[in-house]
């Protein structure tokens, strides 16, 4: 497939399959152990950026319920509209995360689940460098990345008739990028999914 704008393919895919994605991946419960651990690591009433926030469930809703101030960024108009309805306590920005701009040291934590893998490979490291600047000293980054290197598409994604696009670096490359961005990697885990999986990183800004 000749892809002129992979980000637009991602945007249209999530616009078409917002509800189906939420149902297919049990969004209410899938990330709860990660979110619970994050809540134990960050101060009360922390400012948290949810990069690739989807419909706001579960990350933004769980964190706002716990008293944190959440800002979500999402490229899909449908997802951002649903997030504003489902989690009115949070702030949501419809934008390409790679063009977002925040003042230095704005957040106590940045969370990004299954979003970096939809960013073109050459833009992932620059984005991680910017994320590091947005974190306050001691701030936590929690995110999923590729585990094996692969870039490609899937037609009829989730059986919903839309095409989706991904771009993965391998886990070692992602670890190097995080370190070169100025973060300290605290832990790396393999998260299985189907016949493959992703890497989950816990890191912090020193």
Backbone as a chain_set.jsonl record, in Angstrom:
{"seq": "XXXXXXXXXXXXXXXXXXXXXXXXXXXXXXXXXXXXXXXXXXXXXXXXXXXXXXXXXXXXXXXXXXXXXXXXXXXXXXXXXXXXXXXXXXXXXXXXXXXXXXXXXXXXXXXXXXXXXXXXXXXXXXXXXXXXXXXXXXXXXXXXXXXXXXXXXXXXXXXXXXXXXXXXXXXXXXXXXXXXXXXXXXXXXXXXXXXXXXXXXXXXXX", "coords": {"N": [[0.836, -1.194, 0.0], [0.58, 2.158, -0.886], [1.32, 4.803, 1.068], [0.539, 7.997, 1.682], [0.083, 9.697, 3.832], [0.512, 8.56, 6.758], [-0.32, 9.27, 9.345], [-2.833, 10.343, 8.939], [-4.169, 8.091, 8.16], [-4.159, 6.668, 10.558], [-5.679, 8.449, 12.124], [-8.172, 8.38, 10.759], [-8.762, 5.694, 11.052], [-9.15, 5.377, 13.851], [-11.238, 7.179, 14.158], [-13.247, 5.785, 12.829], [-13.451, 3.425, 14.292], [-13.707, 3.801, 17.053], [-15.486, 2.991, 19.196], [-15.466, 0.217, 18.795], [-12.766, -0.393, 19.231], [-12.472, 0.191, 21.962], [-14.145, -1.764, 23.064], [-12.948, -4.142, 22.098], [-10.464, -4.245, 23.342], [-10.98, -4.237, 26.027], [-11.007, -1.791, 27.538], [-11.732, -0.641, 29.963], [-10.535, -2.147, 31.984], [-7.991, -3.019, 31.237], [-5.537, -1.61, 31.681], [-5.369, -1.255, 34.389], [-3.611, -2.292, 36.523], [-1.197, -0.986, 35.859], [-1.945, 1.705, 35.991], [-2.686, 1.893, 38.657], [-0.209, 1.462, 39.919], [1.162, 3.692, 38.97], [-0.305, 5.738, 40.209], [0.514, 5.323, 42.803], [3.06, 6.255, 42.705], [3.167, 8.973, 42.129], [2.768, 12.402, 43.289], [-0.009, 13.67, 45.297], [-2.722, 15.216, 43.601], [-1.403, 15.575, 41.157], [-0.155, 16.844, 37.999], [-0.879, 15.431, 34.961], [-0.034, 14.215, 31.776], [-1.746, 12.658, 29.24], [-0.863, 11.066, 26.575], [-2.064, 10.453, 23.506], [-4.739, 9.833, 24.204], [-7.099, 8.568, 23.549], [-10.493, 7.684, 24.064], [-10.544, 8.611, 26.606], [-10.855, 6.72, 28.533], [-9.188, 4.053, 30.053], [-7.411, 5.787, 31.368], [-7.445, 8.723, 31.729], [-9.884, 8.995, 33.079], [-9.548, 7.35, 35.375], [-7.404, 8.62, 36.647], [-8.303, 11.266, 37.058], [-10.43, 10.74, 38.749], [-9.013, 9.98, 40.956], [-8.112, 12.39, 41.806], [-6.196, 13.756, 40.359], [-4.87, 16.132, 37.968], [-5.588, 16.087, 34.67], [-4.418, 16.213, 31.353], [-5.269, 15.482, 28.098], [-4.156, 14.339, 24.907], [-5.062, 13.815, 21.556], [-5.337, 12.456, 18.289], [-7.578, 11.753, 16.865], [-10.727, 12.931, 15.95], [-13.2, 11.85, 16.707], [-12.548, 10.266, 18.93], [-11.594, 12.263, 20.708], [-13.861, 13.825, 21.056], [-15.556, 12.013, 22.333], [-14.047, 11.584, 24.651], [-14.209, 14.075, 25.922], [-16.882, 14.056, 26.636], [-17.077, 11.76, 28.233], [-15.212, 12.11, 30.266], [-15.454, 14.744, 31.724], [-14.063, 16.193, 33.591], [-11.421, 16.387, 32.912], [-8.936, 17.947, 30.748], [-8.954, 18.13, 27.264], [-7.177, 17.935, 24.235], [-7.377, 18.304, 20.822], [-5.113, 17.191, 18.682], [-2.097, 16.55, 16.813], [0.257, 14.712, 18.418], [2.972, 15.06, 17.97], [3.265, 17.666, 17.285], [2.504, 19.08, 19.448], [2.917, 21.449, 22.122], [4.28, 22.283, 25.164], [5.052, 24.136, 28.149], [8.309, 23.854, 29.665], [8.802, 21.418, 32.209], [6.109, 20.93, 32.962], [4.563, 18.792, 33.817], [3.888, 16.17, 36.189], [3.799, 13.581, 35.469], [3.903, 11.651, 32.46], [1.899, 9.769, 30.408], [1.637, 7.223, 27.995], [-0.015, 5.07, 26.218], [0.091, 2.677, 23.766], [0.287, 4.527, 21.67], [2.613, 5.848, 20.754], [3.462, 3.989, 18.94], [2.019, 4.516, 16.706], [3.176, 6.663, 15.568], [5.22, 8.071, 13.04], [8.376, 6.502, 12.523], [10.713, 8.107, 12.413], [9.95, 10.299, 13.827], [9.617, 9.574, 16.424], [11.763, 9.517, 18.365], [12.464, 12.345, 18.518], [10.011, 13.198, 19.663], [10.037, 11.852, 22.133], [12.196, 13.165, 23.306], [11.106, 15.703, 23.665], [9.02, 15.085, 25.395], [10.507, 14.438, 27.67], [11.429, 16.966, 28.419], [9.052, 18.135, 29.174], [8.466, 16.978, 31.565], [8.628, 17.356, 35.096], [11.474, 17.562, 37.341], [12.156, 14.385, 38.635], [9.795, 13.487, 37.662], [7.527, 11.088, 36.17], [7.65, 8.846, 33.43], [5.539, 6.732, 31.695], [5.03, 4.303, 29.428], [4.056, 2.508, 26.422], [5.849, 0.874, 23.842], [7.139, -0.237, 20.638], [8.182, -3.697, 20.473], [9.463, -5.481, 18.773], [11.066, -4.552, 15.715], [9.085, -3.115, 13.25], [7.099, -1.959, 10.581], [3.987, -1.233, 9.221], [0.714, -2.05, 7.811], [-2.694, -2.934, 8.617], [-5.402, -4.252, 7.037], [-8.971, -4.019, 7.286], [-9.09, -3.723, 10.079], [-9.641, -4.924, 13.332], [-11.874, -6.117, 12.386], [-13.53, -4.186, 11.436], [-13.589, -2.887, 9.004], [-11.853, -0.771, 8.494], [-8.556, 0.554, 7.812], [-5.476, 0.231, 9.555], [-2.403, 1.665, 10.742], [0.983, 1.154, 11.735], [4.163, 1.82, 13.353], [7.069, 0.528, 14.472], [9.947, 0.667, 16.497], [12.55, -1.51, 17.772], [12.703, -2.951, 21.129], [15.196, -2.485, 22.37], [16.173, -0.293, 20.964], [14.234, 1.608, 21.655], [14.707, 1.785, 24.409], [17.28, 2.91, 24.349], [16.667, 5.356, 23.104], [15.023, 6.557, 25.076], [16.874, 6.872, 27.134], [18.763, 8.535, 25.884], [17.163, 10.73, 25.561], [17.214, 11.825, 28.011], [16.088, 10.588, 30.167], [15.836, 8.283, 32.922], [15.693, 4.881, 32.807], [13.66, 2.87, 34.636], [12.383, 0.41, 34.677], [11.616, -2.303, 32.499], [9.225, -4.081, 30.66], [7.822, -6.939, 29.02], [4.917, -6.988, 27.158], [2.624, -9.167, 26.301], [0.784, -9.798, 23.286], [-1.436, -11.337, 21.296], [0.341, -13.054, 18.825], [2.614, -11.647, 19.214], [3.837, -8.702, 20.775], [4.387, -5.869, 22.988], [6.664, -3.399, 24.329], [6.798, -2.242, 27.648], [7.627, 0.606, 29.342], [8.926, 2.002, 32.311], [10.04, 5.047, 33.42], [12.016, 7.862, 34.562], [12.513, 11.407, 35.003], [15.591, 12.656, 35.949]], "CA": [[0.0, 0.0, 0.0], [1.275, 3.432, -0.938], [0.723, 5.615, 2.116], [1.028, 9.368, 1.628], [-0.018, 10.31, 5.157], [0.132, 7.51, 7.715], [-1.039, 9.828, 10.496], [-4.234, 10.472, 8.562], [-4.705, 6.733, 8.186], [-4.411, 6.396, 11.977], [-6.799, 9.292, 12.55], [-9.417, 7.872, 10.186], [-9.023, 4.386, 11.64], [-9.75, 5.533, 15.186], [-12.55, 7.799, 13.987], [-14.208, 4.772, 12.41], [-13.561, 2.258, 15.178], [-13.53, 4.208, 18.449], [-16.238, 2.112, 20.107], [-15.012, -1.163, 18.607], [-11.458, -0.516, 19.889], [-12.709, 0.163, 23.403], [-14.71, -3.074, 23.402], [-12.023, -5.225, 21.766], [-9.318, -4.288, 24.251], [-11.434, -4.155, 27.419], [-10.311, -0.59, 27.991], [-12.039, -0.328, 31.364], [-9.739, -2.904, 32.949], [-6.715, -3.521, 30.722], [-4.34, -0.942, 32.198], [-5.544, -0.889, 35.79], [-2.414, -2.475, 37.367], [-0.217, 0.055, 35.544], [-2.444, 2.981, 36.503], [-2.608, 1.839, 40.128], [1.18, 1.677, 40.321], [1.484, 5.095, 38.711], [-0.919, 6.547, 41.271], [1.309, 5.191, 44.031], [4.363, 6.873, 42.491], [3.116, 10.416, 41.902], [2.169, 13.142, 44.399], [-1.429, 14.004, 45.225], [-3.097, 16.326, 42.715], [-0.373, 15.736, 40.133], [-0.519, 17.161, 36.617], [-0.519, 14.275, 34.145], [-0.329, 14.269, 30.353], [-2.103, 11.373, 28.625], [-0.512, 11.28, 25.173], [-2.826, 9.424, 22.802], [-5.67, 9.532, 25.295], [-8.268, 7.832, 23.114], [-11.775, 8.208, 24.536], [-10.413, 9.031, 28.003], [-11.0, 5.562, 29.412], [-9.376, 4.285, 31.481], [-6.354, 6.563, 32.021], [-7.873, 10.034, 32.202], [-10.953, 8.867, 34.071], [-9.006, 6.8, 36.619], [-6.54, 9.593, 37.317], [-9.101, 12.389, 37.561], [-11.177, 10.232, 39.9], [-8.072, 9.955, 42.082], [-7.793, 13.754, 42.199], [-5.118, 14.342, 39.563], [-5.258, 17.031, 36.88], [-5.191, 15.358, 33.465], [-4.532, 16.781, 30.018], [-5.161, 14.424, 27.101], [-3.949, 14.709, 23.507], [-5.552, 12.729, 20.699], [-5.412, 12.873, 16.889], [-8.891, 11.39, 16.321], [-11.812, 13.818, 16.366], [-14.235, 11.069, 17.385], [-12.047, 9.907, 20.253], [-11.511, 13.435, 21.583], [-15.231, 14.208, 21.383], [-16.044, 11.066, 23.345], [-13.314, 11.819, 25.9], [-14.773, 15.263, 26.583], [-18.165, 13.681, 27.216], [-16.92, 10.707, 29.24], [-14.363, 12.574, 31.38], [-15.522, 16.205, 31.643], [-13.157, 16.828, 34.56], [-10.091, 16.52, 32.318], [-8.808, 18.825, 29.586], [-8.574, 17.339, 26.104], [-6.691, 18.725, 23.114], [-7.352, 17.589, 19.549], [-3.849, 17.583, 18.053], [-1.027, 15.591, 16.559], [1.155, 14.814, 19.574], [4.312, 15.487, 17.576], [3.273, 19.123, 17.135], [2.077, 19.69, 20.713], [3.949, 22.24, 22.779], [3.987, 22.638, 26.548], [6.217, 24.702, 28.832], [9.179, 22.9, 30.36], [8.46, 21.017, 33.58], [4.673, 21.138, 33.144], [3.838, 17.607, 34.267], [4.49, 15.213, 37.13], [3.868, 12.29, 34.783], [3.395, 11.535, 31.091], [1.473, 8.407, 30.117], [1.348, 7.024, 26.571], [-0.276, 3.653, 25.963], [-0.231, 2.26, 22.397], [0.176, 5.709, 20.819], [3.896, 6.079, 20.085], [3.584, 3.017, 17.842], [1.33, 5.063, 15.539], [3.938, 7.835, 15.137], [6.305, 7.669, 12.134], [9.573, 6.138, 13.274], [11.679, 9.196, 12.498], [9.435, 11.33, 14.733], [9.433, 9.054, 17.78], [12.808, 9.991, 19.267], [12.246, 13.765, 18.831], [8.887, 13.335, 20.578], [10.493, 11.437, 23.466], [13.029, 14.24, 23.851], [10.22, 16.766, 24.128], [8.342, 14.579, 26.594], [11.429, 14.56, 28.8], [11.467, 18.366, 28.87], [7.769, 18.483, 29.789], [8.412, 16.397, 32.909], [9.341, 17.996, 36.189], [12.478, 16.662, 37.92], [11.52, 13.302, 39.366], [8.552, 13.104, 37.003], [7.48, 9.703, 35.684], [7.141, 8.472, 32.109], [5.041, 5.368, 31.616], [4.532, 4.172, 28.074], [4.305, 1.314, 25.622], [6.536, 1.074, 22.566], [7.332, -1.493, 19.942], [9.152, -4.654, 21.019], [10.218, -5.86, 17.576], [10.983, -3.535, 14.669], [8.111, -3.433, 12.188], [6.208, -0.891, 10.124], [3.055, -1.795, 8.26], [-0.712, -1.787, 7.958], [-3.641, -4.054, 8.67], [-6.717, -3.947, 6.469], [-10.104, -4.553, 8.05], [-8.629, -3.75, 11.473], [-10.662, -5.298, 14.32], [-13.064, -6.547, 11.668], [-14.426, -3.038, 11.28], [-13.557, -2.322, 7.67], [-10.888, 0.327, 8.374], [-7.144, 0.182, 7.784], [-4.667, 0.864, 10.595], [-0.968, 1.753, 10.428], [1.881, 1.179, 12.895], [5.602, 1.887, 13.095], [7.731, 0.115, 15.705], [11.351, 0.326, 16.699], [12.629, -2.61, 18.739], [12.76, -2.525, 22.529], [16.524, -1.96, 22.687], [16.229, 1.06, 20.404], [13.4, 2.471, 22.486], [15.423, 2.02, 25.66], [18.34, 3.863, 24.031], [16.047, 6.664, 22.874], [14.601, 7.114, 26.359], [18.087, 7.295, 27.85], [19.333, 9.692, 25.185], [16.25, 11.852, 25.777], [17.491, 12.374, 29.331], [15.337, 9.873, 31.188], [16.42, 7.083, 33.512], [14.759, 3.761, 32.692], [13.557, 2.14, 35.902], [11.928, -0.961, 34.458], [11.108, -2.639, 31.166], [8.462, -5.309, 30.68], [7.224, -7.386, 27.763], [3.463, -7.125, 27.261], [2.223, -10.055, 25.203], [-0.473, -9.534, 22.588], [-1.513, -12.251, 20.165], [1.595, -13.765, 18.586], [3.731, -10.736, 19.493], [3.645, -7.906, 21.975], [4.977, -4.542, 23.063], [7.486, -3.126, 25.508], [6.298, -1.245, 28.593], [8.744, 1.25, 30.044], [8.814, 2.958, 33.414], [11.251, 5.859, 33.434], [11.798, 9.143, 35.239], [13.475, 12.48, 34.742], [16.382, 12.856, 37.184]], "C": [[0.868, 1.24, 0.0], [0.589, 4.384, 0.031], [1.338, 7.008, 2.077], [1.073, 9.99, 3.019], [-0.447, 9.264, 6.172], [-0.614, 8.036, 8.923], [-2.524, 9.985, 10.178], [-4.914, 9.11, 8.531], [-5.049, 6.336, 9.628], [-5.631, 7.174, 12.459], [-8.126, 8.726, 12.046], [-9.777, 6.505, 10.767], [-9.675, 4.48, 13.007], [-11.085, 6.266, 15.124], [-13.605, 6.74, 13.687], [-14.48, 3.731, 13.486], [-13.367, 2.595, 16.653], [-14.221, 3.256, 19.417], [-15.726, 0.676, 20.018], [-13.671, -1.387, 19.308], [-11.633, -0.649, 21.399], [-13.23, -1.198, 23.85], [-13.696, -4.197, 23.194], [-10.907, -5.37, 22.776], [-9.691, -4.097, 25.711], [-10.806, -2.961, 28.12], [-10.571, -0.265, 29.458], [-11.041, -0.958, 32.333], [-8.301, -3.174, 32.524], [-5.507, -2.922, 31.423], [-4.373, -0.713, 33.709], [-4.322, -1.155, 36.673], [-1.363, -1.4, 37.119], [-0.651, 1.397, 36.145], [-2.362, 3.011, 38.02], [-1.183, 2.068, 40.61], [1.596, 3.128, 40.081], [0.921, 5.99, 39.807], [-0.122, 6.468, 42.561], [2.653, 5.912, 43.934], [4.329, 8.396, 42.447], [2.436, 11.122, 43.07], [0.665, 13.345, 44.219], [-1.613, 15.219, 44.317], [-2.011, 16.619, 41.682], [-0.985, 16.187, 38.812], [0.01, 16.045, 35.73], [-0.925, 14.529, 32.693], [-0.592, 12.86, 29.857], [-1.965, 11.55, 27.117], [-1.075, 10.13, 24.339], [-3.921, 8.912, 23.702], [-6.877, 8.726, 24.869], [-9.547, 8.487, 23.608], [-11.734, 8.597, 26.008], [-10.547, 7.921, 29.012], [-9.935, 4.533, 29.062], [-8.453, 5.35, 32.088], [-6.877, 7.872, 32.585], [-8.943, 9.915, 33.29], [-10.417, 8.348, 35.405], [-8.2, 7.847, 37.386], [-7.32, 10.797, 37.82], [-9.926, 11.964, 38.769], [-10.313, 10.212, 41.147], [-7.599, 11.355, 42.478], [-6.669, 14.408, 41.421], [-5.69, 15.218, 38.45], [-4.714, 16.447, 35.577], [-5.43, 16.205, 32.221], [-4.34, 15.644, 29.022], [-4.974, 15.004, 25.713], [-4.36, 13.52, 22.65], [-5.733, 13.26, 19.283], [-6.791, 12.639, 16.277], [-9.978, 12.317, 16.861], [-12.89, 13.068, 17.147], [-13.783, 10.711, 18.797], [-12.041, 11.114, 21.196], [-12.904, 13.914, 21.976], [-15.808, 13.301, 22.456], [-15.357, 11.297, 24.684], [-13.89, 13.012, 26.65], [-16.119, 14.967, 27.221], [-17.998, 12.714, 28.384], [-16.128, 11.161, 30.46], [-14.342, 14.108, 31.367], [-14.578, 16.918, 32.603], [-11.76, 17.067, 33.982], [-10.126, 17.533, 31.172], [-8.312, 17.99, 28.412], [-8.261, 18.259, 24.923], [-6.694, 17.85, 21.868], [-6.131, 18.049, 18.779], [-3.019, 16.354, 17.737], [-0.004, 15.762, 17.676], [2.534, 15.329, 19.197], [4.403, 16.994, 17.375], [2.857, 19.834, 18.416], [3.243, 20.412, 21.377], [3.481, 22.615, 24.175], [5.223, 23.279, 27.155], [7.037, 23.608, 29.509], [8.656, 22.654, 31.769], [6.991, 21.277, 33.911], [3.973, 19.994, 33.866], [4.641, 16.781, 35.266], [4.598, 13.835, 36.505], [3.348, 12.451, 33.364], [3.123, 10.054, 30.844], [1.188, 8.304, 28.622], [1.221, 5.536, 26.284], [-0.692, 3.456, 24.504], [-0.492, 3.463, 21.473], [1.472, 5.985, 20.076], [4.059, 5.164, 18.88], [2.811, 3.436, 16.597], [2.023, 6.316, 15.0], [5.024, 7.371, 14.164], [7.625, 7.535, 12.872], [10.529, 7.307, 13.469], [11.224, 10.315, 13.438], [9.347, 10.859, 16.18], [10.497, 9.558, 18.754], [12.679, 11.489, 19.546], [11.083, 13.991, 19.796], [9.292, 12.932, 21.991], [11.378, 12.499, 24.107], [12.171, 15.386, 24.377], [9.444, 16.344, 25.372], [9.233, 14.747, 27.816], [11.488, 15.989, 29.314], [10.176, 18.769, 29.555], [7.661, 17.96, 31.217], [9.169, 17.264, 33.912], [10.426, 17.048, 36.695], [11.807, 15.636, 38.842], [10.248, 12.803, 38.718], [8.665, 11.765, 36.298], [6.977, 9.633, 34.252], [6.752, 7.006, 32.156], [4.44, 5.19, 30.23], [4.851, 2.839, 27.431], [4.944, 1.717, 24.301], [6.538, -0.252, 21.808], [8.316, -2.39, 20.686], [10.046, -5.193, 19.918], [10.021, -4.785, 16.512], [10.02, -3.986, 13.576], [7.326, -2.182, 11.851], [5.278, -1.488, 9.074], [1.62, -1.461, 8.585], [-1.48, -3.088, 8.147], [-4.966, -3.583, 8.094], [-7.799, -4.596, 7.325], [-9.726, -4.741, 9.512], [-9.812, -3.989, 12.412], [-11.977, -5.736, 13.651], [-14.033, -5.422, 11.364], [-14.346, -2.331, 9.951], [-12.599, -1.168, 7.46], [-9.472, -0.236, 8.352], [-6.411, 0.92, 8.901], [-3.195, 0.723, 10.235], [-0.162, 1.857, 11.714], [3.329, 1.332, 12.44], [6.344, 1.638, 14.404], [9.255, 0.111, 15.536], [11.399, -0.849, 17.671], [12.849, -2.068, 20.144], [14.111, -1.915, 22.882], [16.679, -0.534, 22.158], [15.407, 2.023, 21.239], [14.058, 2.78, 23.822], [16.539, 3.053, 25.445], [17.776, 5.262, 23.831], [15.633, 7.317, 24.191], [15.796, 7.65, 27.141], [18.688, 8.536, 27.209], [18.441, 10.926, 25.317], [16.463, 12.499, 27.146], [16.719, 11.725, 30.452], [16.138, 8.686, 31.712], [15.368, 5.976, 33.456], [14.8, 2.957, 33.989], [13.199, 0.672, 35.693], [11.425, -1.116, 33.036], [10.407, -3.979, 31.255], [8.021, -5.663, 29.26], [5.744, -7.604, 28.0], [2.986, -7.936, 26.059], [0.9, -9.618, 24.606], [-0.504, -10.399, 21.34], [-0.222, -13.036, 20.026], [2.815, -12.895, 18.863], [3.511, -9.991, 20.784], [4.377, -6.583, 21.878], [5.886, -4.459, 24.283], [6.802, -2.056, 26.339], [7.474, -0.701, 29.368], [8.242, 2.132, 31.17], [10.13, 3.73, 33.443], [10.969, 7.137, 34.217], [12.848, 10.154, 34.836], [14.268, 12.72, 36.028], [16.317, 14.309, 37.667]], "O": [[1.793, 1.355, 0.804], [-0.577, 4.733, -0.153], [2.514, 7.184, 2.398], [2.003, 10.729, 3.341], [-1.64, 9.096, 6.422], [-1.458, 7.333, 9.48], [-3.374, 9.782, 11.045], [-6.1, 8.995, 8.841], [-6.098, 5.744, 9.884], [-6.508, 6.62, 13.123], [-9.087, 8.607, 12.807], [-10.954, 6.194, 10.952], [-10.631, 3.762, 13.3], [-11.97, 6.012, 15.941], [-14.714, 6.786, 14.219], [-15.592, 3.212, 13.591], [-12.906, 1.75, 17.421], [-13.596, 2.769, 20.36], [-15.571, 0.0, 21.035], [-13.453, -2.438, 19.91], [-11.013, -1.504, 22.031], [-12.813, -1.723, 24.882], [-13.595, -5.103, 24.021], [-10.447, -6.479, 23.046], [-8.827, -3.826, 26.545], [-10.159, -3.1, 29.158], [-9.718, 0.323, 30.123], [-10.734, -0.382, 33.377], [-7.47, -3.523, 33.362], [-4.553, -3.637, 31.732], [-3.492, -0.043, 34.249], [-4.009, -0.314, 37.516], [-0.707, -0.948, 38.058], [0.154, 2.125, 36.725], [-2.01, 4.035, 38.606], [-0.963, 2.78, 41.589], [2.301, 3.72, 40.899], [1.603, 6.899, 40.279], [-0.081, 7.429, 43.329], [3.309, 6.153, 44.947], [5.345, 9.045, 42.698], [1.621, 10.52, 43.768], [0.139, 13.205, 43.114], [-0.775, 16.12, 44.274], [-1.736, 17.779, 41.373], [-2.162, 15.95, 38.538], [1.204, 15.747, 35.743], [-2.029, 15.0, 32.422], [0.239, 11.969, 30.03], [-2.843, 12.115, 26.465], [-0.627, 8.988, 24.448], [-4.031, 7.709, 23.943], [-7.619, 8.238, 25.722], [-9.672, 9.711, 23.576], [-12.775, 8.882, 26.6], [-10.375, 8.14, 30.211], [-9.789, 4.174, 27.894], [-8.688, 5.779, 33.217], [-6.77, 8.115, 33.787], [-8.914, 10.635, 34.288], [-10.797, 8.858, 36.459], [-8.298, 7.951, 38.609], [-7.03, 11.305, 38.904], [-10.102, 12.74, 39.708], [-10.806, 10.401, 42.259], [-6.778, 11.496, 43.384], [-6.228, 15.501, 41.776], [-6.842, 15.061, 38.046], [-3.5, 16.33, 35.41], [-6.481, 16.823, 32.053], [-3.349, 14.918, 29.097], [-5.559, 16.034, 25.376], [-4.052, 12.372, 22.968], [-6.22, 14.374, 19.09], [-7.134, 13.263, 15.274], [-10.132, 12.469, 18.073], [-13.429, 13.584, 18.126], [-14.553, 10.839, 19.749], [-12.439, 10.996, 22.354], [-13.109, 14.361, 23.104], [-16.472, 13.768, 23.381], [-15.996, 11.218, 25.733], [-14.042, 12.969, 27.87], [-16.465, 15.563, 28.241], [-18.686, 12.828, 29.399], [-16.343, 10.66, 31.564], [-13.318, 14.706, 31.035], [-14.32, 18.112, 32.45], [-11.001, 17.873, 34.52], [-11.191, 17.921, 30.694], [-7.356, 17.227, 28.551], [-8.978, 19.223, 24.654], [-6.085, 16.78, 21.855], [-6.104, 19.171, 18.274], [-3.208, 15.278, 18.306], [0.541, 16.851, 17.854], [3.2, 15.967, 20.013], [5.503, 17.542, 17.303], [2.858, 21.064, 18.466], [4.403, 20.033, 21.212], [2.41, 23.198, 24.345], [6.338, 22.993, 26.718], [6.505, 22.561, 29.878], [8.14, 23.557, 32.427], [6.663, 21.775, 34.987], [2.914, 20.191, 34.46], [5.868, 16.699, 35.207], [5.394, 13.008, 36.952], [2.472, 13.274, 33.096], [3.99, 9.204, 31.041], [0.568, 9.198, 28.045], [2.218, 4.832, 26.126], [-1.703, 4.002, 24.061], [-1.372, 3.421, 20.613], [1.444, 6.32, 18.892], [4.721, 5.527, 17.907], [2.925, 2.797, 15.551], [1.517, 6.958, 14.08], [5.69, 6.372, 14.433], [7.953, 8.348, 13.736], [11.09, 7.486, 14.55], [12.02, 11.18, 13.806], [9.037, 11.651, 17.07], [10.163, 9.983, 19.86], [12.774, 11.89, 20.706], [11.153, 14.873, 20.653], [8.922, 13.607, 22.952], [11.316, 12.711, 25.318], [12.477, 15.97, 25.417], [9.236, 17.141, 26.286], [8.763, 15.153, 28.879], [11.588, 16.206, 30.522], [10.182, 19.644, 30.421], [6.846, 18.455, 31.996], [10.218, 17.828, 33.602], [10.313, 15.838, 36.497], [11.002, 15.983, 39.706], [9.674, 11.808, 39.161], [9.748, 11.354, 35.882], [5.993, 10.284, 33.901], [7.524, 6.153, 32.594], [3.456, 5.847, 29.888], [5.779, 2.136, 27.83], [4.624, 2.756, 23.724], [6.004, -1.255, 22.281], [9.17, -1.911, 21.432], [11.253, -5.344, 20.111], [8.952, -4.182, 16.414], [10.13, -5.093, 13.049], [6.933, -1.43, 12.743], [5.727, -2.167, 8.151], [1.335, -0.696, 9.506], [-0.98, -4.18, 7.875], [-5.576, -2.638, 8.595], [-7.56, -5.597, 8.0], [-10.002, -5.781, 10.11], [-10.851, -3.338, 12.298], [-13.041, -5.723, 14.271], [-15.206, -5.657, 11.072], [-14.964, -1.282, 9.771], [-12.528, -0.628, 6.357], [-9.223, -1.351, 8.81], [-6.688, 2.09, 9.165], [-2.793, -0.2, 9.527], [-0.554, 2.544, 12.657], [3.676, 1.019, 11.301], [6.259, 2.439, 15.335], [9.775, -0.394, 14.542], [10.401, -1.152, 18.324], [13.142, -0.887, 20.331], [14.169, -0.93, 23.617], [17.25, 0.326, 22.829], [15.845, 3.143, 21.503], [13.976, 3.905, 24.313], [16.719, 3.958, 26.26], [18.336, 6.24, 24.326], [15.871, 8.508, 24.392], [15.741, 8.73, 27.729], [19.076, 9.477, 27.902], [18.925, 12.051, 25.195], [15.955, 13.589, 27.409], [16.69, 12.242, 31.569], [17.009, 8.156, 31.022], [14.275, 6.127, 34.002], [15.843, 2.434, 34.382], [13.652, -0.199, 36.435], [10.879, -0.183, 32.446], [10.931, -4.916, 31.858], [7.868, -4.785, 28.41], [5.354, -8.315, 28.925], [2.954, -7.436, 24.934], [0.012, -9.135, 25.308], [0.306, -10.217, 20.431], [0.259, -13.62, 20.997], [3.945, -13.373, 18.755], [3.056, -10.564, 21.774], [4.914, -6.223, 20.831], [5.874, -5.333, 25.149], [6.286, -1.077, 25.8], [8.23, -1.456, 29.98], [7.286, 2.893, 31.022], [11.206, 3.134, 33.486], [9.814, 7.454, 34.5], [13.936, 9.797, 34.384], [13.679, 12.962, 37.081], [16.921, 14.649, 38.684]]}, "num_chains": 1, "name": "protein.A"}
